[in-house]
Amino acid sequence: MCGIVGLYLKNKALESQLGALFTPMLIAMTDRGPDSAGFAIYGDEVPDGSTKLTLRHIDENYDWGSLAGSIKDDLDVTVDWFKNSKVAVFKVGCEAEVIQNYLTEKEADILILSAGQSIEILKEVGLPENIADTFNLVSMKGSHIIGHTRMATESAVTMEGSHPFSTGQDLCLVHNGSLSNHNRLREELKREGVTFQTENDSEVAAGYLTNRLRKGDTLNEALQGALKDLDGFFTFTIGTRDGFAVVRDPIACKPAVMAETDDYVAMASEYQALTTLPGIENAKVWEPEPETIYVWERDQ
Amino acid sequence: MKTIDLQEHTVRDLNQALHDQAGECTIREWEVLEPKGQHNIACGLDQSLAVDIKGHAGYFCAGMNKKAHVTIFGNAGQGVAENMMSGTVRVKGDASQAAGATAHGGLLVIEGNAGARCGISMKGVDIIVKGNVGHMSCFMGQAGSLVVCGDAGDALGDSLYETHIYVKGSVKSLGADCIEKEMREEHIEELTELLNRAGVEEDPTAFKRYGSARQLYNFKVDNASAY
């Protein structure tokens, strides 16, 4: 089943409340996905040439401070970091490839959940309420956020198999549905240089978009391609550094509802997840059409 | 009139109170506040009640309805009025997919748009949609009528039996075995009556009629010996 939710703020004055507005949305989708939950939040950007990473280590007591010291010494760059529950957020003064290659070589047990200038991905096994609590979602700030509550079907209930999935810088995807051609597509994408961390079908969709965007597609073009090349059931919500997109497959059996006011655009699997948003009573509320791409992007 | 606030009472409480009216009716008029997209509101009614739902409803609202008149002052989620037997369900906003699915009777009026599969496997209900309907609407429709004042999506009336379909706007594509048919006097009369019952002002002569070509397997007498 699974539940997906997304909130994109048009009114910058609300950015300090992003986490508070989003927490009840995620929790409202518990019935649709009680196995695990996660979210990707965009905000607190690092400048061009710097990279923000969300990292996890197999050892929960891993010494992140010592890692920060090593990065500083070895790469001769600035490092700023903080810990949020089991996840560490690192801000490093170099390009993403440099630090990603360094971490892959140095520490095989470190999992890079996300990399970019804006994105942070936080996800965990368990009830959405507990996960929101664990990461103190309610106090988080940012411009947009997408989340997922998972009822596992195609792969095991693990932190790694939880959504959102990110396979490229500042890109992430949440998925309600299942894909049937993910194995073949994964092999094709691997040959084109996309790396995958799991056997999950939704990660392949994220990898597909990453590959298209890397080749110069706009988000809209990449999603047009996805409608043609991905076989299966899906409602996707996609986050990029500047934007937020929603798309449903042509059959559209996976639900979605959207709401828009002057202040925000929100999407959810069910309307119940939108009822706590301010001004929802007078919002434009509609069901996104099948095979139609909805994109909102900030001006740079 | 009795008012029930769904932020103070559960949907189960509400439905039980409405079901309790089935034997002896003591309260005819009901108002439901703060539905907030909850599922299964006002399902399984079996009495001539008027139920006003003030807000958006979730899945299967007014499902299995018998005799009651349910009005949703907002949007309805999937399967509104599914398997309705009689009575009226009116949606003031949009309805999601599978509106009126398998319904045997009664009247379903959707004042906004309906999503995919509107009237799927309908068995006698009359559905009037003021806006558009999505793809695969009236799939395997067996009896009753579907009236669409806007446009219809892909594969309208696929594998249709005897449901009458009237569409004023464009039809993106017709499903298997569904064809446009002549609009005769009796159809104008039927459509006029349907629009009147729904309280929708449209010119019946502006509509086109679609129905089954009766060419699929189950219409062939040669296949009768298989049973």
Interface residues (C-beta under 8 A of the other chain):
Chain A: P250 I251 A252 C253 P255 V257 E270 Y271 Q272 L274 T275 E281 V285 W286 E287 E289 P290
Chain B: K36 G37 Q38 G55 H56 G58 Y59 N75 G77 Q78 G93 D94 S96 Q97 G115 A116 G134 H135
